[in-house]
């Protein structure tokens, strides 16, 4: 199948915010109004692009039709390029999601290995090659390494896939700096887009020459990530260190909660809808989340 339209281009650099997906209370339905308002908020925050239905967007809990509708309406509303996560448990499912995303107007695709069951590198490489062969997409396809939630993409597997020219680049959310350094070394041999997907290494990655970040934190604090990226590009190391210190303060808090509970609460504190948590939180976690919210209100006011 042929996906996409010829001549469509997307600038893959800077800050792409990984958006949460607001849901209607007591349901698994996407709150479309809340999502569209969030897209406006992120664009106003200066981000270079937005990713829908990635890990921060909790794509796995939404139906195919809900994912399709959110992407369709999001693509019409977004004032910045829209990348869409098409993660699925199967090749067929990923291709179907990709076809619908491109038809809806997505500017790029983000594809993790099939999740839940663990797979070897031979199966992962075959999956990606078959996806690219079947899709023949005119929009960029980004590999997505996130071993916390699915099978990891080994460095050599990533190298072979990127050497095909079928993929625009890779988002690495592992947080493993040694892995990221190897990707940087490969990139010096053959150019491709390299995004840091783990906010703990964002500043270091940008200073080392990464093209940008695809950041869950940017959904709640887009201004900080945009400033960090700008100052890193300008070589202002002292400013980057200060901004990264503030980012680390935020990360230290949100890592105390299940993903992406802390980010969703921060989004709510910014006046946006973020929806209910996927699971009920324990009493101690609820108490800690309220303490985070109080801290965040003071912290963001001091920005």
C-alpha atoms as a printed R data frame, in Angstrom:
    type eleno elety resid chain resno       x       y      z
1   ATOM     1    CA   UNK     A     1   0.000   0.000  0.000
2   ATOM     2    CA   UNK     A     2   1.123   3.563 -0.622
3   ATOM     3    CA   UNK     A     3   0.789   5.935  2.311
4   ATOM     4    CA   UNK     A     4   0.994   9.704  2.230
5   ATOM     5    CA   UNK     A     5   1.360  12.347 -0.440
6   ATOM     6    CA   UNK     A     6   4.466  13.256 -2.367
7   ATOM     7    CA   UNK     A     7   6.161  16.533 -1.572
8   ATOM     8    CA   UNK     A     8   5.086  16.659  2.056
9   ATOM     9    CA   UNK     A     9   7.968  17.782  4.272
10  ATOM    10    CA   UNK     A    10   8.484  18.100  7.997
11  ATOM    11    CA   UNK     A    11  11.397  19.724  9.792
12  ATOM    12    CA   UNK     A    12  12.609  17.139 12.283
13  ATOM    13    CA   UNK     A    13  14.498  19.267 14.785
14  ATOM    14    CA   UNK     A    14  13.958  21.271 17.937
15  ATOM    15    CA   UNK     A    15  11.343  20.418 20.523
16  ATOM    16    CA   UNK     A    16   8.512  17.996 19.786
17  ATOM    17    CA   UNK     A    17   6.106  17.685 22.711
18  ATOM    18    CA   UNK     A    18   4.789  14.209 23.451
19  ATOM    19    CA   UNK     A    19   1.176  15.044 24.274
20  ATOM    20    CA   UNK     A    20  -0.982  13.409 26.896
21  ATOM    21    CA   UNK     A    21  -4.417  12.304 25.714
22  ATOM    22    CA   UNK     A    22  -7.266  13.784 27.770
23  ATOM    23    CA   UNK     A    23 -10.145  11.402 28.315
24  ATOM    24    CA   UNK     A    24 -13.731  11.964 29.369
25  ATOM    25    CA   UNK     A    25 -14.299  11.198 33.072
26  ATOM    26    CA   UNK     A    26 -15.278   7.612 33.725
27  ATOM    27    CA   UNK     A    27 -14.726   6.540 30.123
28  ATOM    28    CA   UNK     A    28 -12.002   5.502 27.706
29  ATOM    29    CA   UNK     A    29 -13.140   8.096 25.185
30  ATOM    30    CA   UNK     A    30 -10.785  10.866 24.118
31  ATOM    31    CA   UNK     A    31 -11.863  14.326 25.250
32  ATOM    32    CA   UNK     A    32 -11.475  15.958 21.844
33  ATOM    33    CA   UNK     A    33 -12.131  19.498 23.057
34  ATOM    34    CA   UNK     A    34  -9.489  19.087 25.736
35  ATOM    35    CA   UNK     A    35  -7.038  17.636 23.237
36  ATOM    36    CA   UNK     A    36  -7.513  20.469 20.749
37  ATOM    37    CA   UNK     A    37  -7.050  23.063 23.494
38  ATOM    38    CA   UNK     A    38  -3.861  21.279 24.542
39  ATOM    39    CA   UNK     A    39  -2.530  21.470 20.981
40  ATOM    40    CA   UNK     A    40  -3.100  25.236 21.057
41  ATOM    41    CA   UNK     A    41  -1.340  25.493 24.430
42  ATOM    42    CA   UNK     A    42   1.704  23.600 23.158
43  ATOM    43    CA   UNK     A    43   1.948  25.639 19.962
44  ATOM    44    CA   UNK     A    44   1.726  28.833 22.028
45  ATOM    45    CA   UNK     A    45   4.537  27.454 24.189
46  ATOM    46    CA   UNK     A    46   6.838  27.523 21.166
47  ATOM    47    CA   UNK     A    47   7.269  23.838 20.386
48  ATOM    48    CA   UNK     A    48   8.419  22.862 16.892
49  ATOM    49    CA   UNK     A    49   6.099  19.875 16.670
50  ATOM    50    CA   UNK     A    50   3.731  17.632 18.614
51  ATOM    51    CA   UNK     A    51   3.476  13.866 18.878
52  ATOM    52    CA   UNK     A    52   0.075  12.274 19.446
53  ATOM    53    CA   UNK     A    53  -0.582   8.731 20.632
54  ATOM    54    CA   UNK     A    54   2.928   8.021 21.866
55  ATOM    55    CA   UNK     A    55   3.766   6.505 25.235
56  ATOM    56    CA   UNK     A    56   2.950   9.729 27.114
57  ATOM    57    CA   UNK     A    57  -0.358   9.719 25.235
58  ATOM    58    CA   UNK     A    58  -1.174   6.242 26.633
59  ATOM    59    CA   UNK     A    59  -2.113   5.028 23.167
60  ATOM    60    CA   UNK     A    60  -2.581   1.430 24.283
61  ATOM    61    CA   UNK     A    61  -5.739   2.174 26.247
62  ATOM    62    CA   UNK     A    62  -7.627   3.739 23.338
63  ATOM    63    CA   UNK     A    63  -9.629   2.026 20.634
64  ATOM    64    CA   UNK     A    64  -8.603   2.174 17.003
65  ATOM    65    CA   UNK     A    65 -11.501   4.478 16.194
66  ATOM    66    CA   UNK     A    66 -10.652   6.849 19.047
67  ATOM    67    CA   UNK     A    67  -7.028   7.013 17.948
68  ATOM    68    CA   UNK     A    68  -8.128   7.683 14.395
69  ATOM    69    CA   UNK     A    69 -10.555  10.442 15.393
70  ATOM    70    CA   UNK     A    70  -8.054  12.146 17.695
71  ATOM    71    CA   UNK     A    71  -5.405  12.203 14.978
72  ATOM    72    CA   UNK     A    72  -7.825  13.371 12.297
73  ATOM    73    CA   UNK     A    73  -9.099  16.321 14.328
74  ATOM    74    CA   UNK     A    74  -5.672  17.013 15.817
75  ATOM    75    CA   UNK     A    75  -4.104  17.287 12.380
76  ATOM    76    CA   UNK     A    76  -6.728  19.813 11.366
77  ATOM    77    CA   UNK     A    77  -6.170  21.898 14.509
78  ATOM    78    CA   UNK     A    78  -2.428  21.764 15.090
79  ATOM    79    CA   UNK     A    79  -0.446  24.842 14.091
80  ATOM    80    CA   UNK     A    80   2.811  22.891 14.141
81  ATOM    81    CA   UNK     A    81   3.843  19.614 12.460
82  ATOM    82    CA   UNK     A    82   2.137  16.543 13.896
83  ATOM    83    CA   UNK     A    83   3.913  13.236 14.399
84  ATOM    84    CA   UNK     A    84   1.753  10.241 15.227
85  ATOM    85    CA   UNK     A    85   2.629   7.133 17.180
86  ATOM    86    CA   UNK     A    86   1.458   4.010 15.377
87  ATOM    87    CA   UNK     A    87   2.552   1.457 17.938
88  ATOM    88    CA   UNK     A    88   0.664  -1.818 17.880
89  ATOM    89    CA   UNK     A    89   1.104  -5.451 18.860
90  ATOM    90    CA   UNK     A    90   1.265  -6.526 15.204
91  ATOM    91    CA   UNK     A    91   2.609  -5.459 11.817
92  ATOM    92    CA   UNK     A    92  -0.893  -5.425 10.337
93  ATOM    93    CA   UNK     A    93  -2.175  -3.188 13.112
94  ATOM    94    CA   UNK     A    94   0.741  -0.757 12.809
95  ATOM    95    CA   UNK     A    95   0.203  -0.503  9.050
96  ATOM    96    CA   UNK     A    96  -3.513   0.120  9.471
97  ATOM    97    CA   UNK     A    97  -2.847   2.856 12.027
98  ATOM    98    CA   UNK     A    98  -0.237   4.385  9.732
99  ATOM    99    CA   UNK     A    99  -2.590   4.398  6.779
100 ATOM   100    CA   UNK     A   100  -5.278   6.154  8.786
101 ATOM   101    CA   UNK     A   101  -2.813   8.635 10.323
102 ATOM   102    CA   UNK     A   102  -1.438   9.676  6.946
103 ATOM   103    CA   UNK     A   103  -4.913   9.974  5.465
104 ATOM   104    CA   UNK     A   104  -5.855  12.189  8.397
105 ATOM   105    CA   UNK     A   105  -2.958  14.536  7.693
106 ATOM   106    CA   UNK     A   106  -0.126  13.360  9.947
107 ATOM   107    CA   UNK     A   107   3.279  14.777  9.024
108 ATOM   108    CA   UNK     A   108   5.354  11.885 10.343
109 ATOM   109    CA   UNK     A   109   5.138   8.474 12.009
110 ATOM   110    CA   UNK     A   110   6.744   7.214 15.221
111 ATOM   111    CA   UNK     A   111   7.023   3.431 15.366
112 ATOM   112    CA   UNK     A   112   8.107   1.329 18.344
113 ATOM   113    CA   UNK     A   113   8.679  -2.436 18.089
114 ATOM   114    CA   UNK     A   114   5.527  -4.479 18.763
115 ATOM   115    CA   UNK     A   115   4.868  -4.308 22.492
116 ATOM   116    CA   UNK     A   116   3.876  -6.737 25.263
117 ATOM   117    CA   UNK     A   117   5.618  -9.916 24.040
118 ATOM   118    CA   UNK     A   118   9.426  -9.770 23.911
119 ATOM   119    CA   UNK     A   119  11.009 -10.201 20.465
120 ATOM   120    CA   UNK     A   120  14.537 -10.872 19.258
121 ATOM   121    CA   UNK     A   121  16.526  -8.509 17.078
122 ATOM   122    CA   UNK     A   122  15.896 -10.579 13.932
123 ATOM   123    CA   UNK     A   123  12.135 -10.219 14.378
124 ATOM   124    CA   UNK     A   124  12.401  -6.505 15.212
125 ATOM   125    CA   UNK     A   125  14.492  -5.799 12.129
126 ATOM   126    CA   UNK     A   126  12.153  -7.812  9.918
127 ATOM   127    CA   UNK     A   127   9.156  -5.988 11.392
128 ATOM   128    CA   UNK     A   128  10.600  -2.588 10.528
129 ATOM   129    CA   UNK     A   129  11.721  -3.607  7.055
130 ATOM   130    CA   UNK     A   130   8.317  -5.087  6.246
131 ATOM   131    CA   UNK     A   131   6.577  -2.000  7.600
132 ATOM   132    CA   UNK     A   132   8.673   0.279  5.371
133 ATOM   133    CA   UNK     A   133   8.192  -2.019  2.358
134 ATOM   134    CA   UNK     A   134   4.427  -2.198  2.793
135 ATOM   135    CA   UNK     A   135   3.933   1.430  3.730
136 ATOM   136    CA   UNK     A   136   6.073   3.132  1.076
137 ATOM   137    CA   UNK     A   137   5.234   6.268  3.024
138 ATOM   138    CA   UNK     A   138   5.937   9.733  1.676
139 ATOM   139    CA   UNK     A   139   6.179  11.056  5.248
140 ATOM   140    CA   UNK     A   140   9.151  10.426  7.578
141 ATOM   141    CA   UNK     A   141   9.152   7.274  9.682
142 ATOM   142    CA   UNK     A   142  11.043   7.457 12.975
143 ATOM   143    CA   UNK     A   143  12.285   4.385 14.811
144 ATOM   144    CA   UNK     A   144  11.347   4.464 18.480
145 ATOM   145    CA   UNK     A   145  13.582   2.787 21.050
146 ATOM   146    CA   UNK     A   146  11.847   2.507 24.414
147 ATOM   147    CA   UNK     A   147  13.026  -0.694 26.109
148 ATOM   148    CA   UNK     A   148  11.173   0.198 29.337
149 ATOM   149    CA   UNK     A   149   7.883  -0.706 27.661
150 ATOM   150    CA   UNK     A   150   8.755  -3.000 24.759
151 ATOM   151    CA   UNK     A   151  11.668  -4.846 23.148
152 ATOM   152    CA   UNK     A   152  14.696  -2.631 22.742
153 ATOM   153    CA   UNK     A   153  16.312  -1.884 19.378
154 ATOM   154    CA   UNK     A   154  19.964  -2.917 19.575
155 ATOM   155    CA   UNK     A   155  22.487  -0.410 18.253
156 ATOM   156    CA   UNK     A   156  23.524  -2.659 15.362
157 ATOM   157    CA   UNK     A   157  19.886  -3.256 14.437
158 ATOM   158    CA   UNK     A   158  19.313   0.495 14.429
159 ATOM   159    CA   UNK     A   159  22.422   0.960 12.280
160 ATOM   160    CA   UNK     A   160  21.286  -1.533  9.654
161 ATOM   161    CA   UNK     A   161  17.783  -0.071  9.513
162 ATOM   162    CA   UNK     A   162  18.994   3.514  9.274
163 ATOM   163    CA   UNK     A   163  21.456   2.570  6.538
164 ATOM   164    CA   UNK     A   164  18.546   1.467  4.338
165 ATOM   165    CA   UNK     A   165  17.406   5.067  3.934
166 ATOM   166    CA   UNK     A   166  13.844   3.954  4.626
167 ATOM   167    CA   UNK     A   167  13.721   5.664  8.005
168 ATOM   168    CA   UNK     A   168  14.240   9.328  8.774
169 ATOM   169    CA   UNK     A   169  15.874   8.679 12.114
170 ATOM   170    CA   UNK     A   170  15.392   7.405 15.632
171 ATOM   171    CA   UNK     A   171  13.967   8.598 18.911
172 ATOM   172    CA   UNK     A   172  15.846   7.020 21.807
173 ATOM   173    CA   UNK     A   173  13.959   7.018 25.095
174 ATOM   174    CA   UNK     A   174  16.181   4.498 26.852
175 ATOM   175    CA   UNK     A   175  18.030   7.091 28.930
176 ATOM   176    CA   UNK     A   176  21.193   5.034 28.373
177 ATOM   177    CA   UNK     A   177  23.886   7.581 27.539
178 ATOM   178    CA   UNK     A   178  26.305   4.926 26.257
179 ATOM   179    CA   UNK     A   179  23.637   3.788 23.777
180 ATOM   180    CA   UNK     A   180  22.969   7.370 22.717
181 ATOM   181    CA   UNK     A   181  26.683   7.989 22.199
182 ATOM   182    CA   UNK     A   182  26.825   5.020 19.845
183 ATOM   183    CA   UNK     A   183  23.964   6.490 17.846
184 ATOM   184    CA   UNK     A   184  25.865   9.779 17.648
185 ATOM   185    CA   UNK     A   185  28.894   7.899 16.311
186 ATOM   186    CA   UNK     A   186  26.803   6.141 13.650
187 ATOM   187    CA   UNK     A   187  25.265   9.479 12.708
188 ATOM   188    CA   UNK     A   188  28.693  10.889 11.940
189 ATOM   189    CA   UNK     A   189  29.095   8.184  9.295
190 ATOM   190    CA   UNK     A   190  25.635   8.564  7.773
191 ATOM   191    CA   UNK     A   191  23.307  11.487  8.581
192 ATOM   192    CA   UNK     A   192  19.924  10.755 10.120
193 ATOM   193    CA   UNK     A   193  17.643  12.495 12.586
194 ATOM   194    CA   UNK     A   194  18.468  11.760 16.208
195 ATOM   195    CA   UNK     A   195  16.019  12.739 18.941
196 ATOM   196    CA   UNK     A   196  16.501  12.323 22.667
197 ATOM   197    CA   UNK     A   197  13.316  10.901 24.144
198 ATOM   198    CA   UNK     A   198  14.454  10.748 27.757
199 ATOM   199    CA   UNK     A   199  14.369  14.139 29.432
200 ATOM   200    CA   UNK     A   200  17.132  13.288 31.895
201 ATOM   201    CA   UNK     A   201  19.670  13.279 29.081
202 ATOM   202    CA   UNK     A   202  18.038  16.021 26.985
203 ATOM   203    CA   UNK     A   203  20.550  18.782 27.744
204 ATOM   204    CA   UNK     A   204  23.534  16.489 27.323
205 ATOM   205    CA   UNK     A   205  22.145  15.126 24.068
206 ATOM   206    CA   UNK     A   206  21.486  18.593 22.630
207 ATOM   207    CA   UNK     A   207  24.970  19.792 23.538
208 ATOM   208    CA   UNK     A   208  26.418  16.660 21.915
209 ATOM   209    CA   UNK     A   209  24.654  17.446 18.635
210 ATOM   210    CA   UNK     A   210  21.256  15.737 18.760
211 ATOM   211    CA   UNK     A   211  18.710  17.209 16.361
212 ATOM   212    CA   UNK     A   212  16.192  17.739 19.090
213 ATOM   213    CA   UNK     A   213  14.058  16.229 21.815
214 ATOM   214    CA   UNK     A   214  10.734  14.434 21.713
215 ATOM   215    CA   UNK     A   215   9.735  15.163 25.261
216 ATOM   216    CA   UNK     A   216   6.952  14.186 27.615
217 ATOM   217    CA   UNK     A   217   7.973  16.991 29.976
218 ATOM   218    CA   UNK     A   218   7.445  19.442 27.121
219 ATOM   219    CA   UNK     A   219   3.727  18.674 27.301
220 ATOM   220    CA   UNK     A   220   3.585  20.347 30.726
221 ATOM   221    CA   UNK     A   221   6.482  22.810 30.533
222 ATOM   222    CA   UNK     A   222   7.030  23.516 26.829
223 ATOM   223    CA   UNK     A   223   8.669  26.893 27.470
224 ATOM   224    CA   UNK     A   224  11.479  25.341 29.494
225 ATOM   225    CA   UNK     A   225  12.307  22.696 26.886
226 ATOM   226    CA   UNK     A   226  12.179  25.283 24.098
227 ATOM   227    CA   UNK     A   227  14.562  27.562 26.001
228 ATOM   228    CA   UNK     A   228  16.891  24.643 26.756
229 ATOM   229    CA   UNK     A   229  17.039  23.664 23.093
230 ATOM   230    CA   UNK     A   230  17.617  27.250 21.973
231 ATOM   231    CA   UNK     A   231  20.435  27.894 24.451
232 ATOM   232    CA   UNK     A   232  22.107  24.574 23.654
233 ATOM   233    CA   UNK     A   233  22.097  25.466 19.954
234 ATOM   234    CA   UNK     A   234  23.669  28.828 20.804
235 ATOM   235    CA   UNK     A   235  26.387  27.175 22.875
236 ATOM   236    CA   UNK     A   236  25.403  28.953 26.087
237 ATOM   237    CA   UNK     A   237  26.617  26.242 28.459
238 ATOM   238    CA   UNK     A   238  26.027  28.171 31.684
239 ATOM   239    CA   UNK     A   239  22.417  28.927 30.768
240 ATOM   240    CA   UNK     A   240  21.860  25.326 29.670
241 ATOM   241    CA   UNK     A   241  23.151  24.124 33.034
242 ATOM   242    CA   UNK     A   242  20.752  26.416 34.886
243 ATOM   243    CA   UNK     A   243  17.772  25.398 32.755
244 ATOM   244    CA   UNK     A   244  18.655  21.732 33.044
245 ATOM   245    CA   UNK     A   245  18.759  22.129 36.808
246 ATOM   246    CA   UNK     A   246  15.157  23.293 36.743
247 ATOM   247    CA   UNK     A   247  14.184  20.462 34.405
248 ATOM   248    CA   UNK     A   248  15.838  17.955 36.737
249 ATOM   249    CA   UNK     A   249  13.805  19.314 39.665
250 ATOM   250    CA   UNK     A   250  10.641  18.605 37.704
251 ATOM   251    CA   UNK     A   251  11.807  15.140 36.648
252 ATOM   252    CA   UNK     A   252  12.748  14.218 40.221
253 ATOM   253    CA   UNK     A   253   9.118  14.802 41.174
254 ATOM   254    CA   UNK     A   254   7.323  13.121 38.288
255 ATOM   255    CA   UNK     A   255   9.465   9.988 38.488
256 ATOM   256    CA   UNK     A   256   7.833   9.278 41.838
257 ATOM   257    CA   UNK     A   257   4.588   8.462 40.025
258 ATOM   258    CA   UNK     A   258   3.544   5.930 37.380
259 ATOM   259    CA   UNK     A   259   4.041   7.183 33.821
260 ATOM   260    CA   UNK     A   260   2.551   9.666 32.874
261 ATOM   261    CA   UNK     A   261   0.655  10.590 36.063
262 ATOM   262    CA   UNK     A   262   2.970  13.437 37.106
263 ATOM   263    CA   UNK     A   263   2.965  15.014 33.664
264 ATOM   264    CA   UNK     A   264  -0.832  14.808 33.476
265 ATOM   265    CA   UNK     A   265  -1.219  16.528 36.832
266 ATOM   266    CA   UNK     A   266   1.201  19.267 35.784
267 ATOM   267    CA   UNK     A   267  -0.780  19.743 32.570
268 ATOM   268    CA   UNK     A   268  -3.921  20.162 34.678
269 ATOM   269    CA   UNK     A   269  -2.147  22.753 36.820
270 ATOM   270    CA   UNK     A   270  -1.353  24.660 33.618
271 ATOM   271    CA   UNK     A   271  -5.090  25.020 33.027
272 ATOM   272    CA   UNK     A   272  -5.445  22.209 30.488
273 ATOM   273    CA   UNK     A   273  -7.489  19.024 30.565
274 ATOM   274    CA   UNK     A   274  -5.485  15.850 31.003
275 ATOM   275    CA   UNK     A   275  -8.038  13.266 32.046
276 ATOM   276    CA   UNK     A   276  -8.159  10.649 34.763
277 ATOM   277    CA   UNK     A   277  -5.307   8.321 35.612
278 ATOM   278    CA   UNK     A   278  -5.476   4.891 33.997
279 ATOM   279    CA   UNK     A   279  -5.565   3.182 37.392
280 ATOM   280    CA   UNK     A   280  -6.755   4.338 40.829
281 ATOM   281    CA   UNK     A   281  -3.817   5.622 42.860
282 ATOM   282    CA   UNK     A   282  -2.960   4.426 46.339
283 ATOM   283    CA   UNK     A   283  -3.664   6.765 49.257
284 ATOM   284    CA   UNK     A   284   0.015   7.537 49.748
285 ATOM   285    CA   UNK     A   285   0.474   8.282 46.061
286 ATOM   286    CA   UNK     A   286  -2.537  10.594 46.042
287 ATOM   287    CA   UNK     A   287  -1.100  12.496 48.997
288 ATOM   288    CA   UNK     A   288   2.274  12.776 47.306
289 ATOM   289    CA   UNK     A   289   0.610  13.912 44.061
290 ATOM   290    CA   UNK     A   290  -1.091  16.745 45.931
291 ATOM   291    CA   UNK     A   291   2.269  17.737 47.396
292 ATOM   292    CA   UNK     A   292   3.706  17.758 43.884
293 ATOM   293    CA   UNK     A   293   0.860  19.934 42.629
294 ATOM   294    CA   UNK     A   294   1.456  22.460 45.402
295 ATOM   295    CA   UNK     A   295   5.188  22.475 44.652
296 ATOM   296    CA   UNK     A   296   4.574  22.795 40.918
297 ATOM   297    CA   UNK     A   297   2.281  25.803 41.299
298 ATOM   298    CA   UNK     A   298   5.002  27.703 43.149
299 ATOM   299    CA   UNK     A   299   7.741  26.402 40.856
300 ATOM   300    CA   UNK     A   300   6.018  27.410 37.614
301 ATOM   301    CA   UNK     A   301   5.048  30.805 39.067
302 ATOM   302    CA   UNK     A   302   8.741  31.470 39.749
303 ATOM   303    CA   UNK     A   303   9.741  30.665 36.170
